Amino acid sequence: MRLKITKGAKKFGYIIWNNKHASQIESMLGDRNAVDVVFNGFSLGQKNIDRKYHRISLGYKLTRALPENHNTFSVTMNNNILEVKSLHVKY
């Protein structure tokens, strides 16, 4: 699944999804309260899922360091690990 990287997500270090993607994210995450996250090949350990604000923290140091042209997160769940990659996608 692909999610757009918003300015707030990049500044504050989150994966943020909206109601349009909520059902897909919920089916991917199940009833977990936390998930192991791998971001661009680096294991970040277990991160809490904030369902109220539709977000998972990655850490602002990592997201602020992303290249300017990266505008999309690719999010997949493999072996109970949430894999997140940043990409440049032309819209």
C-alpha positions in Angstrom: 0.0 0.0 0.0 1.2 3.5 -0.7 0.7 6.5 1.5 1.6 10.1 0.7 4.2 11.7 2.9 2.7 14.9 4.3 4.7 17.9 5.5 3.6 17.1 9.1 4.5 13.4 8.7 8.0 14.4 7.6 8.5 17.1 10.2 7.2 15.1 13.2 8.3 11.6 12.1 5.1 9.7 11.5 3.4 7.4 9.0 0.0 9.1 8.8 -3.1 7.7 7.0 -6.5 9.1 6.5 -10.0 7.6 6.6 -9.7 6.6 2.9 -6.9 4.1 3.8 -8.1 3.2 7.3 -9.8 -0.1 6.4 -6.7 -1.3 4.5 -4.3 -0.3 7.3 -6.6 -1.9 9.9 -6.8 -5.2 8.0 -3.0 -5.1 7.7 -2.4 -4.4 11.4 -5.2 -6.5 12.9 -5.9 -6.0 16.6 -2.3 -5.2 17.5 -1.4 -2.3 19.8 2.2 -2.2 18.6 4.1 -3.5 15.6 7.8 -4.2 14.7 8.9 -1.7 12.1 11.6 -1.8 9.5 12.1 1.6 7.8 14.3 1.7 4.6 16.1 -1.4 5.8 16.7 -0.3 9.4 14.9 -2.1 12.2 13.3 0.5 14.5 11.9 -2.1 17.0 8.4 -2.2 18.3 6.3 1.0 17.7 2.9 1.8 19.1 -0.1 2.3 16.8 -2.0 5.5 17.5 -5.4 4.6 16.1 -7.0 7.8 17.4 -4.8 10.0 15.2 -4.2 7.4 12.5 -0.4 7.2 12.8 2.7 5.2 13.8 5.9 7.0 14.9 9.1 6.4 12.9 11.2 9.2 14.5 11.6 12.7 13.2 15.4 12.4 12.7 14.8 9.6 10.1 11.9 11.3 8.3 13.5 14.8 8.2 16.7 13.2 6.7 14.7 11.8 3.7 15.5 13.2 0.3 13.3 16.1 -0.8 12.0 14.2 -3.8 10.7 11.3 -1.7 6.9 11.8 -1.4 5.4 8.4 -0.8 5.7 5.6 1.8 5.3 2.0 0.6 3.9 0.0 3.5 3.7 -3.8 3.6 3.3 -6.4 6.4 5.7 -9.4 6.1 6.1 -12.0 8.8 4.4 -9.7 11.4 6.9 -6.9 10.6 5.7 -3.6 9.1 8.1 -2.7 6.3 8.1 0.9 5.3 10.1 2.3 2.4 10.2 5.9 1.1 9.9 6.4 -2.6 9.7 9.1 -5.2 6.4 8.8 -7.2 5.2 11.1 -9.8 1.5 12.1 -9.2 
